[in-house]
Amino acid sequence: MSSLTGKGASAPVQAFFNRRHRLLIGQDWVDAASGASFAVIDPATGETVSQAADGGEEDVNRAVRAARAAFESGPWRDLKPSERSRLIWKLADLLEAHAEEFAEIESLDNGKPKRVALASDVALSIEMFRYMAGWPTKLEGTTVPISVPYMPGSRFLSYTLREPVGVVGQIIPWNFPLLMAAWKLGPALATGCTVVLKPAEQTPMSALRLGELILEAGIPPGVVNIVTGGPVPGAAIAAHPDVDKVAFTGSTEVGKLIVKAAAGNLKKLTLELGGKSPNVVYADADLDLAIPGAAHAIFFNHGQCCNAGSRLYIQEKVFDRVVEGVAEVAGRIRLGPGLDPQTQMGPMVSQEQQNTVSGYLESGLAAGARALVGGKRCGERGYFVEPTVLVDVQPDMKVVREEIFGPVVTAMPFREPEEVLPVANDTIYGLAAGVWTRDIGKAHRTAARLRAGSVWINCYHVFDAALPFGGYKQSGWGREMGHDVLNNYTEVKAVTVNLDA
Ligand code: NAD
């Protein structure tokens, strides 16, 4: 392993990366059963900066056993709700105390600017744990007045209990490594579930550091187990007969594999999948807001957002002004390593992702699209791609239909307001959408007709732990965050008492 050279990395982060990392099973950090490990790459340089254990099926079996034992006999599930709250809140406090460190870890591992990681990924993760810390004391059942027509004269008391679903497998992607872990762990901890978490192989580092804080917070051993590695441990979790539920965030393609793998024991499933979100700019929009807003919608996190506003529909009268404005913003974005304070956009997460995005750009340009700005990979080293605005695109082009997951927006004009909804909804996805207009009635009418789990009006990428997030159509099943997510981590038990017994 070459030692970490990332400019600006603090001593604790350097020391953390210079360690060889292991799996968290129960209270122990252990090597993979195979002894194998894989290289962690800094995407800004392409250099190996750490090593993580390459978990396999046997490791998943060990982790599930630890999670099962912690669920059935550990103190976790039967802790007083206020005590579970206190421990989750303590984890949030520890994360806050180490916020700078986590921002650096995300920056080196994923490529995103440290400043952005601090303000969004880390801040939202802290908020997620705090929001979820409020729930253990509020997971109430109901009393239900029942009639039982075939038992005249009988008297019953019926009530419902909300119980944890059990052992949960959580498989997450690389675009917001810490935040995706927080979105998943928060509700599992709040409801009393136990967990086997598998971070993405491109970005295992922040989850491993979080694992250390989870133990430090006093969350009992076995409640959270962490198995690093690629598709093999992911598939083993999805198929495992003793996992009660899988919560997956990633591509629609892998989501479908997980549905098949989960059929063996009919485990519960929630899926947060891909997107190709429409962003609609009407001619009456405040363009001083809409132009930077449309640029932010696609270029935030280098376009590596499942909800990125990647299809920009602009009313014809203002088309030229908006695309030129977005192209100008794109042209000014300063690319560089995430730890450089001047950097506004980092590299793609991996060489594979850089190749995928470049492939889409080549296909679009070959099919007749025109790049107003950008259009290719860039930089001598690292996995950089230029922020790109494509015009002259057709609805059937791959760049319009498929998720690129990079800093590439396709811009298309429409004439009348009623023309835009059918094209905006013409996608297999339904994760998010944007609307820009000064007409409040039109804004709400459009929001109501867009087939998407989140709609932003005169804003974009507004997230909060209290707001549910998830997809229509092939963008997923279920919701993350808000109180809706708790339904996915609990079973409802109906208890009936004979009052005359
Ligand atoms: P991916 O589906 O390739 O990988 C996601 C995770 O699944 C990784 O941990 C990976 O190791 C694991 N995995 C891979 N093959 C598996 C298998 N056969 N069985 C079980 N697990 C397996 O996705 P990615 O490329 O890492 O992430 C990008 C995708 O994630 C994009 O499509 C994006 O839209 C989506 N995403 C969605 C959301 C959301 O909330 N809807 C958020 C972030 C990313």
Boltz pocket constraint, residues with backbone or C-beta under 6 A from the ligand:
constraints:
  - pocket:
      binder: B
      contacts: [[A, 171], [A, 172], [A, 173], [A, 174], [A, 175], [A, 176], [A, 198], [A, 199], [A, 200], [A, 201], [A, 229], [A, 230], [A, 231], [A, 232], [A, 233], [A, 234], [A, 235], [A, 236], [A, 238], [A, 249], [A, 250], [A, 251], [A, 252], [A, 254], [A, 255], [A, 257], [A, 258], [A, 271], [A, 272], [A, 273], [A, 274], [A, 275], [A, 304], [A, 305], [A, 306], [A, 307], [A, 403], [A, 405], [A, 431], [A, 471], [A, 475], [A, 476]]
      max_distance: 6.0
